[in-house]
Amino acid sequence: MNKQRVLLLSTTAIGVGLAIAVTSPNSPLPGIFLTAPAHAQNPCAASNPCAAANPCSASAAANHSTKCDVPRLVKEAKTNPCAAKNPCAPKNPCAASNPCGAGANPCGAAAAATITDAEAKRAGECMQDELKAAYAKSALPAAKMFATWPRYSSQAYQSATHGERYVQNYGSDKAKAYSKYEEAGVMPTGAVLAKSSFSVAPDGRISAGPLFVMEKMSAGFHTESGDWKYSMVMSDGALFGETKGKNSGAMQFCIDCHQSASDYDHLMFLPEEYRIKR
Ligand code: HEC
């Protein structure tokens, strides 16, 4: 992995507000939103983490899985007197007492829990059907189909660059060269890669996240994106946006980050330890 990619992996993340959050351990405000510099100093400003779209809001709370959770965290949240401070607790995360202090962005990276591989594996298996059903509500063929495709991740793993969510990677038949990872070369037109996701709150509750999709279009579609069309399907099946389609501007950050892998046809692959080799 080249230096730039390591840097991206370790320092950038997709903020939940669909901005790119750059997190620096030395920064007093870990959630700096590149696409919304006006709010960089104030993570509780109107447009950001406490807005309706964020997963800590009441509407998203209804989105919590009723079947899957992380038992250890659920137990800790019940027994730990500090659990009430959990920024994703039902009370308003933008209330005065809260989140703009330590941990800054209440609904971004800081609100994501880090769990063990074993916990992530269990959560991923538990969420599989729920995610499949969620994305199947989308009109996007990939969102209906991805679960039937070969999976390239051995289990759910945390992706710093996709909002600290836990993700799994799938590829359509035309994308089968993906199994060669860095040796995959340029994907053929029609190849599709999809990444399902869910988030884990500090209190152990799990929520379905977006499906991230890359589809290789014909040559000339969009040079800057390596002719990839990026799409993002929300967990209610709604299309958030796609390159050169709905909300194209808001999807530019996908291109920008993946461009750092232009030597690998804009593919970033997954951490070695979670790769399934076929
Ligand atoms: C800040 C960098 C960054 C941004 C922004 C980003 N990605 Fe990724 N993406 C990665 C990295 C790194 C990987 C592989 C490792 C991982 O899963 O974390 C990846 C993997 C993927 C994959 C699996 C194919 C591959 O490249 O190996 C898909 C599909 C994907 N991203 C879609 C998207 C979409 C859609 C968006 C925008 C909504 C997006 N990504 C935004 C960094 C990014």
Residues whose N, C-alpha, C, O or C-beta is under 5 A from the ligand:
A	BS01	HEC	T12 A13 I14 S159 A160 T161 L193 A194 K195 F212 V213 M214 Y230 S231 M232 F253 C254 C257 H266 L267 M268 F269 L270
